[in-house]
Amino acid sequence: MSQVNYTAMSDEELRQYFLRHRDDKKALRAYLDRLSKRPREIITTIDDPDFDAKIQAAVLRQMQAAGNNGDPAV
């Protein structure tokens, strides 16, 4: 089996590769490593009086973003 260059793949290419090769644990690790390095947005805190509204707005933004590019949010 030839060596696969995960770093040369875009995030979406790596995701699709893993979905087609689910037994490739190195591909999964490469993808999860990329996800863990992404900055995380803090939407709200548990004691925020606008907690529900902020969560709903964040979910709506994600749904709209997924609808705009045709890909499910990752």
C-alpha positions in Angstrom: 0.0 0.0 0.0 1.4 3.4 -0.9 1.9 6.1 1.7 -0.9 8.7 1.8 0.1 12.4 2.3 -2.6 13.7 4.7 -0.9 17.1 5.1 -1.2 17.7 1.4 -5.0 17.3 1.6 -7.4 20.1 2.4 -9.6 19.6 5.4 -12.5 18.5 3.2 -10.4 16.2 1.1 -9.1 14.5 4.3 -12.6 14.2 5.7 -13.8 12.6 2.5 -10.8 10.3 2.4 -11.5 9.1 5.9 -15.2 8.6 5.1 -14.2 6.3 2.2 -11.4 4.6 4.2 -12.8 4.2 7.7 -10.3 1.6 8.6 -7.4 4.1 8.1 -6.7 5.1 11.7 -3.9 7.4 10.7 -6.3 9.4 8.5 -8.7 9.7 11.5 -5.9 10.9 13.7 -4.7 13.5 11.2 -8.2 14.8 10.8 -8.8 15.0 14.6 -5.5 16.7 15.1 -6.5 19.4 12.6 -9.9 19.9 14.3 -8.2 20.2 17.7 -5.9 22.9 16.5 -8.8 25.1 15.3 -9.7 28.1 17.4 -12.9 27.6 19.4 -15.5 30.3 19.6 -17.1 30.8 23.0 -20.7 31.4 22.3 -21.9 32.1 25.9 -21.5 31.1 29.5 -24.0 29.1 31.6 -24.8 32.2 33.8 -25.5 34.5 30.8 -29.1 35.8 30.9 -29.2 35.5 27.1 -28.0 31.9 27.1 -30.9 30.5 25.1 -31.0 33.2 22.5 -27.2 33.0 21.9 -27.3 29.2 21.5 -30.2 29.4 19.1 -28.5 32.1 17.1 -25.3 30.1 16.9 -27.2 27.0 15.7 -29.0 29.1 13.1 -25.7 30.5 11.8 -24.3 27.0 11.5 -27.3 25.8 9.7 -27.2 28.7 7.3 -23.5 28.2 6.7 -24.1 24.5 5.9 -26.9 25.5 3.6 -24.7 28.0 1.7 -21.9 25.7 0.8 -23.8 22.4 0.6 -21.6 20.7 3.2 -22.7 19.6 6.7 -21.1 21.6 9.4 -18.1 19.8 10.9 
